[in-house]
C-alpha cells in the first residue's frame, strides 16, 4: 500500500467511489452524481484534476485509488475530455466517464473523446451531462458484491416503475376527458 496523505486515513475508510472532474466548471453537473451517491449512502471523495493541466496529480489519484480502498472511479470532463481515459490507463478499477457539455459542440466532443477508447482501456460512458446515471452505474457495480445495496437498487427501480404508472394514469385520464363527446 502506498503512503496516505496526512489527515486522510479516517476519511478514506468509508469511501467507495472516487469522483474526479477536469475543471471546477464541471461542479454543477457532478453534484448530481454526489446527490445520487448520498441517496444510497455511498461514500465518496471528490477532486478537481485536469488530464492536461495537472496530469501528474490526475495520474497519482488514479494510481492510488485502489490502494485507498476505492472500488469505482467516476470522471467528468468536457471539451477534449481525456480525463476518464487517462485515469483508466493507470488503474485496475472500473472508470465511468461523464461527457460534460462545455463547448460550442454541446458535449459531443467530450462524448466522442470518452466513448472512443482504444482496445484494452475501457471506459464506461454515460450520456452527456449524465452524472446521475454515472452514479447509478457505480452503485450497480458496487451492488454486485453487496446484497443490501442490490436490494436498495431493486426498490429504487420499483419506485421508478410506480412513478411511471402514476404518470400513465394521469395521461389516460386526460385522454378520456378529450374523448368525451362535446355537447352540441
Kinemage of the C-alpha trace (Angstrom):
@kinemage 1
@onewidth
@group {chain A} dominant
@subgroup {mainchain}
@vectorlist {calphas} color= white
{ca unk a 1} P 0.000 0.000 0.000
{ca unk a 2} L 1.254 3.450 -0.871
{ca unk a 3} L 1.520 6.045 1.918
{ca unk a 4} L -1.653 8.003 2.657
{ca unk a 5} L -1.540 11.785 2.885
{ca unk a 6} L -1.680 13.021 6.469
{ca unk a 7} L -5.275 13.525 7.626
{ca unk a 8} L -6.860 11.250 5.009
{ca unk a 9} L -6.706 7.980 6.972
{ca unk a 10} L -10.123 8.307 8.644
{ca unk a 11} L -11.726 9.984 5.643
{ca unk a 12} L -10.903 7.070 3.344
{ca unk a 13} L -12.363 4.285 5.480
{ca unk a 14} L -15.921 4.539 4.141
{ca unk a 15} L -15.335 5.819 0.626
{ca unk a 16} L -16.114 3.533 -2.274
{ca unk a 17} L -16.237 5.956 -5.207
{ca unk a 18} L -13.539 8.380 -6.303
{ca unk a 19} L -15.053 11.295 -8.221
{ca unk a 20} L -12.747 13.435 -10.345
{ca unk a 21} L -13.705 16.354 -12.552
{ca unk a 22} L -11.464 18.068 -15.036
{ca unk a 23} L -12.476 21.578 -14.003
{ca unk a 24} L -14.440 23.299 -11.281
{ca unk a 25} L -16.823 24.425 -14.041
{ca unk a 26} L -17.988 20.766 -14.116
{ca unk a 27} L -19.174 21.051 -10.497
{ca unk a 28} L -22.880 21.817 -11.197
{ca unk a 29} L -23.165 18.625 -13.263
{ca unk a 30} L -21.047 16.464 -10.961
{ca unk a 31} L -23.159 17.419 -7.935
{ca unk a 32} L -25.948 15.295 -9.428
{ca unk a 33} L -23.740 12.228 -9.106
{ca unk a 34} L -22.945 13.075 -5.494
{ca unk a 35} L -26.623 13.562 -4.647
{ca unk a 36} L -27.362 10.089 -6.009
{ca unk a 37} L -24.452 8.537 -4.116
{ca unk a 38} L -25.746 10.245 -0.963
{ca unk a 39} L -29.226 8.844 -1.589
{ca unk a 40} L -27.748 5.339 -1.457
{ca unk a 41} L -25.340 6.152 1.425
{ca unk a 42} L -22.260 5.522 -0.726
{ca unk a 43} L -19.066 7.175 0.484
{ca unk a 44} L -17.015 9.203 -1.960
{ca unk a 45} L -14.108 11.560 -2.302
{ca unk a 46} L -14.105 14.417 -4.836
{ca unk a 47} L -11.221 16.154 -6.627
{ca unk a 48} L -10.523 18.528 -9.495
{ca unk a 49} L -7.647 17.235 -11.595
{ca unk a 50} L -7.086 18.023 -15.249
{ca unk a 51} L -5.659 15.490 -17.682
{ca unk a 52} L -3.867 18.386 -19.383
{ca unk a 53} L -3.109 20.998 -16.723
{ca unk a 54} L -2.429 18.742 -13.705
{ca unk a 55} L -1.520 15.477 -15.375
{ca unk a 56} L 0.721 14.212 -12.564
{ca unk a 57} L -1.997 14.801 -9.957
{ca unk a 58} L -4.658 13.065 -12.056
{ca unk a 59} L -2.370 10.073 -12.592
{ca unk a 60} L -1.456 9.914 -8.901
{ca unk a 61} L -5.120 9.915 -7.854
{ca unk a 62} L -5.927 7.087 -10.265
{ca unk a 63} L -2.854 5.029 -9.377
{ca unk a 64} L -3.546 5.375 -5.651
{ca unk a 65} L -7.308 4.791 -5.792
{ca unk a 66} L -7.375 1.016 -5.354
{ca unk a 67} L -4.786 1.195 -2.560
{ca unk a 68} L -7.050 3.679 -0.800
{ca unk a 69} L -9.941 1.213 -0.953
{ca unk a 70} L -11.985 2.773 -3.726
{ca unk a 71} L -13.959 0.395 -5.942
{ca unk a 72} L -15.050 2.670 -8.799
{ca unk a 73} L -13.922 5.964 -10.350
{ca unk a 74} L -16.354 8.470 -11.852
{ca unk a 75} L -14.655 11.063 -14.058
{ca unk a 76} L -16.356 14.040 -15.664
{ca unk a 77} L -14.754 16.189 -18.343
{ca unk a 78} L -15.733 18.483 -21.178
{ca unk a 79} L -14.143 19.541 -24.468
{ca unk a 80} L -11.250 17.195 -25.315
{ca unk a 81} L -12.312 15.106 -22.280
{ca unk a 82} L -9.213 12.955 -21.982
{ca unk a 83} L -9.518 12.648 -18.187
{ca unk a 84} L -11.543 9.395 -17.959
{ca unk a 85} L -9.245 7.624 -20.421
{ca unk a 86} L -6.078 8.867 -18.760
{ca unk a 87} L -7.355 7.604 -15.401
{ca unk a 88} L -8.434 4.257 -16.885
{ca unk a 89} L -4.960 3.780 -18.374
{ca unk a 90} L -3.322 3.602 -14.939
{ca unk a 91} L -5.901 1.993 -12.630
{ca unk a 92} L -7.337 -1.513 -12.351
{ca unk a 93} L -10.661 -0.025 -11.209
{ca unk a 94} L -13.687 0.486 -13.448
{ca unk a 95} L -13.899 4.076 -14.712
{ca unk a 96} L -17.198 5.702 -15.635
{ca unk a 97} L -16.876 8.755 -17.864
{ca unk a 98} L -19.317 11.654 -17.905
{ca unk a 99} L -19.050 13.815 -21.020
{ca unk a 100} L -19.758 17.415 -19.968
{ca unk a 101} L -21.406 19.976 -22.244
{ca unk a 102} L -18.720 22.651 -22.000
{ca unk a 103} L -18.168 23.911 -25.565
{ca unk a 104} L -19.988 25.109 -28.662
{ca unk a 105} L -20.147 21.431 -29.685
{ca unk a 106} L -22.623 20.842 -26.825
{ca unk a 107} L -20.749 17.917 -25.326
{ca unk a 108} L -20.387 15.845 -28.493
{ca unk a 109} L -16.636 16.440 -28.464
{ca unk a 110} L -16.456 15.111 -24.908
{ca unk a 111} L -18.734 12.173 -25.715
{ca unk a 112} L -16.588 11.094 -28.667
{ca unk a 113} L -13.372 11.515 -26.663
{ca unk a 114} L -14.655 9.324 -23.830
{ca unk a 115} L -16.530 6.664 -25.767
{ca unk a 116} L -13.835 6.053 -28.415
{ca unk a 117} L -11.214 4.470 -26.172
{ca unk a 118} L -8.580 2.185 -27.658
{ca unk a 119} L -8.792 -1.558 -27.145
{ca unk a 120} L -7.572 -2.551 -23.705
{ca unk a 121} L -8.504 0.713 -21.928
{ca unk a 122} L -12.268 0.545 -21.364
{ca unk a 123} L -14.245 3.482 -20.020
{ca unk a 124} L -17.962 3.063 -19.370
{ca unk a 125} L -19.639 6.150 -20.799
{ca unk a 126} L -22.969 7.699 -19.870
{ca unk a 127} L -24.971 10.400 -21.627
{ca unk a 128} L -23.778 13.977 -21.980
{ca unk a 129} L -24.191 15.564 -18.521
{ca unk a 130} L -25.418 12.145 -17.294
{ca unk a 131} L -23.974 12.361 -13.794
{ca unk a 132} L -26.964 10.716 -12.099
{ca unk a 133} L -26.663 7.664 -14.351
{ca unk a 134} L -22.911 7.541 -13.725
{ca unk a 135} L -23.612 7.298 -10.006
{ca unk a 136} L -26.299 4.662 -10.555
{ca unk a 137} L -23.909 2.614 -12.679
{ca unk a 138} L -21.277 2.874 -9.936
{ca unk a 139} L -23.878 1.736 -7.401
{ca unk a 140} L -24.809 -1.215 -9.608
{ca unk a 141} L -21.131 -2.188 -9.838
{ca unk a 142} L -20.830 -1.989 -6.055
{ca unk a 143} L -24.067 -3.963 -5.692
{ca unk a 144} L -22.513 -6.990 -7.371
{ca unk a 145} L -20.898 -7.889 -4.019
{ca unk a 146} L -23.310 -6.122 -1.641
{ca unk a 147} L -26.730 -7.733 -1.228
{ca unk a 148} L -28.147 -4.879 0.860
{ca unk a 149} L -27.129 -2.323 -1.755
{ca unk a 150} L -28.539 -4.523 -4.515
{ca unk a 151} L -31.854 -4.634 -2.633
{ca unk a 152} L -31.863 -0.815 -2.418
{ca unk a 153} L -31.412 -0.718 -6.197
{ca unk a 154} L -34.311 -3.138 -6.679
{ca unk a 155} L -36.514 -0.910 -4.505
{ca unk a 156} L -35.331 2.196 -6.373
{ca unk a 157} L -36.295 0.655 -9.711
{ca unk a 158} L -39.689 -0.412 -8.321
{ca unk a 159} L -40.242 3.199 -7.257
{ca unk a 160} L -39.347 4.401 -10.759
{ca unk a 161} L -41.899 1.959 -12.227
{ca unk a 162} L -44.567 3.156 -9.777
{ca unk a 163} L -43.894 6.782 -10.735
{ca unk a 164} L -44.308 5.934 -14.421
{ca unk a 165} L -47.564 4.072 -13.688
{ca unk a 166} L -48.936 7.155 -11.898
{ca unk a 167} L -47.928 9.394 -14.819
{ca unk a 168} L -49.540 6.971 -17.258
{ca unk a 169} L -52.798 7.015 -15.310
{ca unk a 170} L -52.828 10.833 -15.386
{ca unk a 171} L -52.355 10.767 -19.152
{ca unk a 172} L -55.100 8.159 -19.507
{ca unk a 173} L -57.454 10.430 -17.530
{ca unk a 174} L -56.602 13.330 -19.834
{ca unk a 175} L -57.223 11.179 -22.909
{ca unk a 176} L -60.605 10.029 -21.565
{ca unk a 177} L -61.562 13.669 -20.985
{ca unk a 178} L -60.504 14.595 -24.517
{ca unk a 179} L -62.534 11.703 -25.973
{ca unk a 180} L -65.789 12.630 -24.236
{ca unk a 181} L -68.404 13.747 -26.735
{ca unk a 182} L -68.776 17.505 -26.829
{ca unk a 183} L -72.220 18.966 -26.157
{ca unk a 184} L -73.637 20.277 -29.405
